[in-house]
Structure formats: structure tokens, C-alpha cells
Amino acid sequence: MTAVTSQQPVASGEEQRPVRQERRRSPRRTAGQIVLYVVLCLLTLLIVLPLLWIVLTSFKTDSDAIQNPFSVFPTPWSVDAYITLSSGQQPIFRWFLNSLLAATLQTAIILVTASAAAYALARLEFWGKKIVFGAIIATLLVPPVIFLIPNYLIVQNLGWLDTIWAISIPGAASAFGVFFLRQFFIGLPVEIEEAARIDGAGDIRIFLQIVVPLARPALATLAVLSFLANWNDFLWPVYVLLSPENLTLQPGLAQLQGAYSTHFAIVMAGAVIASIPVLILFSIAQRHIVDSVASSGVKG
């Protein structure tokens, strides 16, 4: 009994030491979390405030937008900008559909071609694979404006000027997409593909039924980036789209600015309309990325 009682204070003291250490560390952790939350809130405001200013300016009148450009709320509230855009004076909804069709078509082509090329460069063995991959990476170092004249001549010879193909096909060969997906495919476990190959599956079946489902997070990310690149493109549509009704949204919104005056409310209303598909796409892609990562079943 004496031996047991003599050890109890020691055991209780040993148990209390980690508790004291945790109590000592908790204020530091709390202070670090507070600083982190403050920084995140400031970054959130830095991102949200310009978007909020665009939305509020779209509900202003022209005089209010010019006289009070930094005012928070419109005085008075007005929907004249949206009424003007929907009145048919400018084919903004036609521009919207052109941009949506071109961005969707180019994104779909990029996902198909880039995923197939990336899988071949990541898993298949053939002569000159490193040379091909090096050439693809080298194109990333070339400024895109250099390809402006060659692409224009190709589009002109194909008879694609002033068509939807001119703004969707030339940018469908994505070197970044090939590099991005190749790096993701290399990180996938080879054992899953080897097990499928033992069961008699070929390369095409392994790619379509195993690799592509596992690569949904990377494909969703690439889809968002490709869609945004085409949606926000301004320079290339200006060169290849000649008719006002065939313009995309970005060069079309630039026409809302006059040479001597600018209707700020109308321009901001067009910017709000242009941002709606991007926000919807990002929210959908974010949900799919989280679901894909959670249900992929790949464990390191």
C-alpha cells in the first residue's frame, strides 16, 4: 500500500504536465488564429469590394456615376442601364451567347485533346516522348501575341473569319493543359492500372474507365481555367470577328464606351452580366472538385 501511494503523486504530476503545456500554448494558438482570420478578412474585402462597386454602379444613373463615382449606394436607385441593354440597341444577349458557345466548345476540345495527350506522355512508352514533351513545354515560353498573324492567316485560308470556329478552334491546342494533366497523371498510383491490365483491360479502357474518373479534380480545374481564358479574351476576337452581331461579349462591351463620353452604368451592367456565368461555373466546379477528391478512393 505504501508503494502504491508513493507513486500516485508522481503519476498525477506526469499527467498534469501535458495539460499545463497545452494551457501555455493555447494563448499563442489563439493569437495566431486571430491574426490569420484578420488577414483573411482583409483579403476577402480586397476581392469583394471591387465587385460590390461594379454591382452598385450598375444601378446608378449616368449623372450620379459621374458626379459621385466613389459613393457606396446609388442616389437614386435606377435600372435604366439594364433596360437599355435589354432594349435591343446593342445585341448584348447575342454577344453573350457567342461567348458562351465559343468558351464551351473550346473547353470541351481542350479537355479531350489535352487529357489524351497527357496520358500518352505520362504512361505510354514511345520513341521521342521526351522530345515531344520538351517541344510542348517550349511553346509555353513563347508570348501568345507572336501567334496572332500565323493563326489569322490559317483562319483566313480555312474560311473561318467571322465565324464561331475562329474563336474556339485555334486556342484548343492547350500546351498548359497537357503539362498540367501530365503532372497529375504521373501522381496517380500505377498499381490500379496494372491491376486493370492484368484483368485484360487495354490502354483505352484504362484511360476512359479508370484514369479519367480519378482525374476529375484536375479536369474540373482545367475546365475552369480554359473557360475563363476564352471568356475573357479580347484581342483575338477583335481581329477575326468582323460583324457587330458576331462579336463576343468582351469586345462588344468595349463598344459601349463612346469616343467622347462613357455611360458608366451601362458598362458596369454589362460587366455584371458577363460575370454571372463565371461565378456559376466556379461554384459548380468547386463542388465537383471537393466531391471528386472525397470519393476518389486514392490513398497515399
Helices and strands as residue ranges (DSSP letters): H 2-58, H 62-67, H 80-86, H 92-123, H 129-139, G 144-147, H 148-158, G 164-167, G 170-172, H 175-187, H 190-198, H 203-206, I 207-211, H 212-214, H 216-231, H 235-240, G 244-246, H 249-254, H 264-295
